[in-house]
Amino acid sequence: MVAKGETESADKAAQHSASRKRTLAKAVLYVESTYNNTRLTLTDERGNVVAFSSSGALGFRGAKKGTPFAAAKVGEAMAAKALSFGLREISVVVNGVGSGRESSIRGFVNKGLSITKIKDATPVPHNGPRPPRPRRV
């Protein structure tokens, strides 16, 4: 049987850790932009995920998820989360070829955060498999 004092201290410790405000000095924003969606992931310096958002998570559905407008809204939502952690400067890693690459970063900057560096990590094939044919609409 557990003593009464031990459970109370464990409950207080759990409440204290949940209510503690996490602040970050530096962070990395990963922007993954595909033709169908835009996903943003905010991590600390060590790579631990702090916050995540996508255009589908904000309520955009179907073809609207891949639009630059949806990407800008995702950038603004992530900027609000970053400001709640006390961030002012971030570095950005962009991955993918979708239409939301620049607009998501622009939405992030419009909220008052400054970007220290931008890295493009889009994989480029050195003659891999044949690419899909262009659509005939």
WOMOZI-V709648 format. One line per field, one symbol per residue. phi: phi as a letter, one per 20 degrees, with the letter a starting at -180 (. if undefined). burial: + if it has 16 or more other ideal C-beta (glycine too) atoms within 10 Angstrom, else -. A space follows every 10 residues. Layout:
phi->???
burial->???
This chain:
phi->.effffffff ffffffffef eedcecbcde ddddfdbcdc cdcefenffd bbbbfffeof cmfffeefff ffffffffff ffffenfccb ddddcodffe ffffffffff eoeddebcde dffdfemeff fffffdd
burial->---------- ---------- ---+--++++ +++---++++ ++++-----+ +-++++---+ ----++++-+ +++++++++- -+--+-+--+ -+++++-+++ +++++-++-- --+------- ---------- -------
